[in-house]
Amino acid sequence: PLRNLADDHVEAAEDIVSVGTIVTAIITEVKMDHMCVDLSLKMEDFKKKSSQWGRPQSLPPLDDFFDREAAFKIDEEKEKERESRLRALRLTIGGSSGTKIGGDSHDADGGDGTQAPRTGKVTRRACAHPAFRNASHSEVDRELKEAGDAMVGEALIRPSNRSCDSLAIHWMVRPGCIKVIEVHEEDKDTDASIGNRLIIKKEVYGSIDELLGRYIAPMNDRVEEIQHHRKFTDKLEDELDTQLYDMKKANPNGVFYFICWSESYPGYISLRFIMSRTARNHTIGISPEGFAWNGKTFNNLDKLLNEFKKNPSGARTPQHRSSSNSSALSMSSSMSTSRQSTGVRTDDTSRQSRSRWGPAAMPPVPVTASRWGNMPPPPAGPPPSFARPDGAPPIFGYRPPPPPGAPPGFRQ
């Protein structure tokens, strides 16, 4: 599932993985009925112990005499072994890289002037940029939060744990809220160097300074636009929903909406509204180009809200449009069939139908030639009489007209 691709909110799978990417995942569920499994790339799932996972329904329940304490002890021993292996691996990577922060380039090379081959392992980086940290995820978060409001809008960069060709940006959106952004590296010389091409969602940046100037700075401008918008309120989502319910109760015919920060996804905003009885919400993403909602990007928040007012529930799916078109075509076909069955000419019905702006003027109907040839003009004088002679049998179902004064429905 899309929710299992990362710990943060994911808009599209292409933001995390691509076709042909080899990833290490953990199996979260086995669906025997569908012959498939659910995988997860979330770090919190990798950190879970086996005893913390629910027992699959396909397996029989545990016996009442199952020794749970012994199982927990085994989990702790395995966790210690895993941590020791990871610690030894970090020491091996750090020692084999032969690169030190602030060291000369001779150490980074093979010693004889040749460039050291890449190992493909996550390692420390030889980067002296003031915004770069050779630290872990928790250490960078702690540094940003301890600095307080002074670091709001700032960003720190560290090596990502996902691969040796990626970096992680820790951007402090607001006090206590940090969004992590993955950066893919290309054109790297060694494992310890920073890539010459830094890519975020197909956008290429040439250096860390350009990354901070063209990506983080516009994002801070978007945050400032949100906080100064007339519909923004700095409240929790539950508090804002309560306010919407009170306003709807006071004015049942009104439609009310506000914007607040999303509590589930850092760096996103929540558009919360109420139309009938239940408060609903849409999650809106922030990017340097604008605000993303329903597959579209708007360069300012007012344009997004105008689009929301036109269709509060969101854009219709292509399947819905095709079904609407097919129903309209079937309705048109049935109407034309009913017209033909009543004997009305189908090419004249469009001229006889009323417009929604009022009745249209009837154009003169041209006289067309019969398929048997042109009809001769009628003779001058009164029209000929087609009455049946007295005593003659009826021909082709002909019935004489009723006599004068006959009641309605009189038939001979």
Number of C-alpha atoms within 10 A of each C-alpha: 8 12 14 18 20 15 15 16 17 16 14 11 13 10 13 15 12 9 6 6 7 8 10 8 16 15 12 15 15 15 13 9 6 7 7 10 12 13 17 21 19 16 14 10 18 13 10 10 13 13 12 11 10 9 13 12 10 9 7 8 9 10 7 7 6 9 10 12 9 10 12 15 11 14 16 13 11 13 14 12 12 12 12 12 12 12 12 12 13 16 13 12 16 16 12 11 22 15 22 17 12 9 11 11 14 14 15 21 17 13 11 9 11 10 14 17 11 13 13 11 16 19 25 22 20 21 16 10 10 8 15 20 17 17 14 13 17 8 11 19 20 11 12 23 17 11 11 13 14 11 18 19 19 18 21 20 25 20 26 22 15 14 15 19 23 20 24 20 24 21 25 25 21 19 15 14 18 21 18 20 14 19 22 19 20 15 12 14 14 19 23 25 17 22 22 16 17 23 19 15 11 9 10 17 21 12 14 18 12 14 19 19 13 13 17 20 16 17 23 21 13 20 18 12 14 20 15 10 12 10 15 18 16 11 12 12 20 9 10 20 21 12 15 22 19 12 15 20 12 10 11 13 10 12 14 16 20 18 25 20 24 18 13 13 18 20 24 22 23 21 21 19 21 20 16 13 10 11 17 16 18 18 18 20 21 20 20 15 14 19 21 19 19 14 8 9 18 17 14 14 18 12 13 19 16 11 15 17 13 10 11 16 11 13 13 10 8 9 9 10 11 11 11 12 12 12 12 12 12 12 12 11 12 12 13 16 12 12 14 12 10 8 8 12 12 14 9 10 12 10 14 13 10 12 10 7 6 7 11 12 9 8 8 6 7 6 6 8 9 8 7 6 7 9 10 6 6 8 8 6 6 6 8 8 6 7 10 14 9 6 6 7 11 11 8 6 6 10 13 12 11 13 10 6 6 9 9 7 6 9 11 7
